Amino acid sequence: MTTDSVRAAAPVARLADEFSKLPGIGPKTAPRLAFYLVRMPEEDALALAEAIVAVKERVVLCSVCYNIAETDLCIVCANPRRDRTRICVVEDALDVIALERTNIYRGLYHVLHGVISPQNGIGPEDLHIRPLLDRLQADDIEEIILAINPNLEGDATSMYIQQLISPFGVRITSLARGLPVGGDLEYADDITLGRAIEGRQEL
């Protein structure tokens, strides 16, 4: 292989390395994606690059619920028609999208951006739990729905939050266990997720 060909391949190798940092992209998939981009029409590749840059430059976290937003408030918090007496606590912004697809829940959200995971060095202080307590003190909240993924770490996080919220005297519920244990909300079908919201349980 000539020096020129090595130089020509270097950008592709770098692109594959960057793809390999993404979740779910393994050592075989990353090069495939990189070479797919090589063959992609230039306008499509540029559109992809512009979309990535726009996400990093324009997307922020909502100052109230920590959902993704383009302004200080996300579209849910900014909507005056939402039920402001209920807050659904979720692990990630993807879970908000999944729950909104059901068209059943009409309250507000609070996004933790993770779960308590000592094995990964994530403690309660690394999550947006304190702002949730601040919302309980400032607003007239009647119900907290814990919609954290039903796995070991998710259950531990729910129990921790429940202990903190109990003194406030608000109703605390969780999604019905029609959701598979160990599964993620974003992969649940709309009907199952909708029934889980309607059948939420008192904690």
C-alpha positions in Angstrom: 0.0 0.0 0.0 1.4 3.4 -0.9 1.8 6.3 1.4 -0.9 8.2 -0.6 -3.4 5.4 -0.2 -2.8 5.3 3.6 -3.4 9.1 3.7 -6.6 8.6 1.7 -7.8 6.0 4.1 -7.0 7.9 7.2 -10.2 10.0 7.2 -12.3 6.9 6.8 -10.5 5.2 9.7 -11.0 8.2 11.9 -14.7 8.2 11.0 -15.0 4.5 11.8 -13.3 5.2 15.2 -15.9 8.0 15.9 -18.8 5.7 15.0 -17.5 3.0 17.3 -18.0 5.4 20.3 -21.7 5.4 19.7 -23.9 2.9 21.7 -24.8 -0.2 19.9 -22.1 0.3 17.2 -19.6 -2.6 17.2 -16.2 -3.0 15.5 -17.8 -4.5 12.4 -20.7 -2.0 12.1 -18.5 1.1 12.5 -16.4 0.6 9.3 -19.6 -0.3 7.4 -21.1 3.0 8.3 -17.9 4.9 7.4 -17.7 3.3 4.0 -21.4 3.9 3.5 -20.8 7.6 4.0 -18.0 7.4 1.5 -20.5 6.2 -1.1 -23.3 8.6 0.0 -24.1 11.5 -2.3 -22.2 14.6 -1.0 -25.4 16.6 -0.4 -26.8 13.8 1.9 -23.5 13.6 3.8 -23.4 17.4 4.3 -27.0 17.3 5.5 -26.1 14.7 8.1 -23.1 16.7 9.2 -25.2 19.8 9.5 -27.9 18.0 11.5 -25.2 16.8 14.0 -23.8 20.3 14.4 -27.3 21.7 14.9 -28.0 19.3 17.7 -24.9 20.4 19.5 -25.4 24.1 18.9 -29.2 24.5 19.3 -30.4 21.7 21.7 -30.4 22.6 25.4 -32.1 21.1 28.5 -35.4 22.6 29.7 -34.8 24.7 32.8 -37.7 23.1 34.5 -37.9 19.4 33.7 -34.5 18.8 31.9 -36.1 17.4 28.8 -34.4 18.4 25.5 -35.5 21.7 24.1 -34.5 24.5 21.7 -35.5 27.3 24.2 -35.5 27.7 27.9 -38.7 25.7 28.2 -39.5 22.4 26.4 -42.7 22.1 24.4 -44.4 20.2 27.3 -43.6 22.7 30.0 -44.5 25.6 27.7 -47.9 24.1 26.9 -50.6 25.8 29.2 -53.0 22.9 28.5 -50.9 20.3 30.3 -52.0 19.0 33.7 -49.6 20.8 36.1 -50.6 18.7 39.1 -48.8 15.6 37.9 -45.2 14.9 37.2 -43.9 11.8 35.5 -40.3 11.0 36.4 -38.3 9.3 33.6 -34.8 8.2 33.2 -34.1 9.7 29.8 -35.6 12.1 27.2 -36.3 9.2 24.9 -38.8 8.0 27.5 -40.7 11.3 27.2 -41.0 10.7 23.5 -42.2 7.1 24.1 -44.9 8.2 26.6 -46.1 11.1 24.4 -46.7 8.6 21.6 -49.5 7.0 23.7 -51.6 10.3 23.7 -52.8 9.3 27.2 -50.6 11.1 29.7 -51.3 14.8 29.8 -49.2 15.9 32.7 -45.6 17.2 33.1 -42.3 15.4 33.1 -39.0 15.3 35.0 -36.0 13.8 33.3 -33.3 12.4 35.6 -30.7 11.7 32.8 -29.7 8.4 34.2 -30.2 6.1 37.2 -28.2 5.4 40.4 -25.5 3.0 39.5 -22.6 2.6 41.9 -20.9 0.1 39.6 -20.7 2.9 37.0 -19.8 5.6 39.5 -23.3 7.3 39.2 -24.7 8.5 42.5 -27.9 10.5 43.4 -25.9 13.7 43.1 -25.2 13.0 39.5 -28.9 13.0 38.6 -31.5 15.8 38.5 -33.2 14.7 41.7 -32.7 17.9 43.7 -34.6 20.0 41.1 -37.5 17.5 41.4 -37.7 18.2 45.1 -37.6 21.9 44.4 -40.5 21.6 42.1 -42.5 19.8 44.8 -41.9 22.7 47.1 -42.7 25.4 44.6 -45.7 23.9 42.8 -49.0 22.4 43.7 -48.2 18.8 42.7 -50.7 16.1 43.6 -49.1 13.0 42.0 -45.6 11.8 41.1 -45.5 9.0 38.6 -42.2 7.0 38.7 -41.8 5.7 35.2 -38.2 4.6 35.5 -37.1 1.5 33.5 -38.1 -1.6 35.5 -34.6 -3.1 36.1 -32.4 -3.5 39.1 -30.9 0.0 38.9 -34.2 1.6 37.9 -36.0 0.0 40.9 -33.3 1.2 43.2 -33.5 4.7 41.9 -37.3 4.7 42.2 -37.1 3.5 45.8 -34.6 6.2 46.6 -36.8 9.0 45.1 -39.9 7.6 46.8 -38.1 7.9 50.2 -37.3 11.5 49.4 -40.8 12.4 48.2 -42.8 10.7 50.9 -42.5 13.5 53.4 -44.2 15.9 50.9 -47.5 14.0 51.2 -48.1 13.7 47.5 -49.5 10.6 45.8 -46.7 8.4 44.4 -47.5 5.8 41.7 -45.5 3.7 39.3 -46.3 2.3 35.9 -48.2 -1.1 35.9 -45.8 -4.0 35.4 -47.2 -4.8 32.0 -43.8 -3.6 30.9 -41.2 -6.4 30.7 -38.7 -6.4 33.6 -35.3 -5.3 32.4 -36.8 -3.6 29.3 -36.6 0.1 28.3 -39.6 2.3 27.8 -38.4 3.5 24.4 -38.7 -0.1 23.0 -42.2 -0.7 24.4 -45.1 -0.7 22.0 -47.7 2.1 22.3 -50.6 -0.1 23.6 -48.5 -1.7 26.3 -47.1 1.7 27.4 -50.5 3.3 27.3 -52.0 0.5 29.5 -49.0 0.8 31.9 -49.8 4.5 32.4 -53.5 3.9 32.9 -52.8 1.0 35.3 -50.1 2.8 37.4 -50.0 1.6 41.0 -49.8 3.4 44.3 -46.5 3.2 46.1 
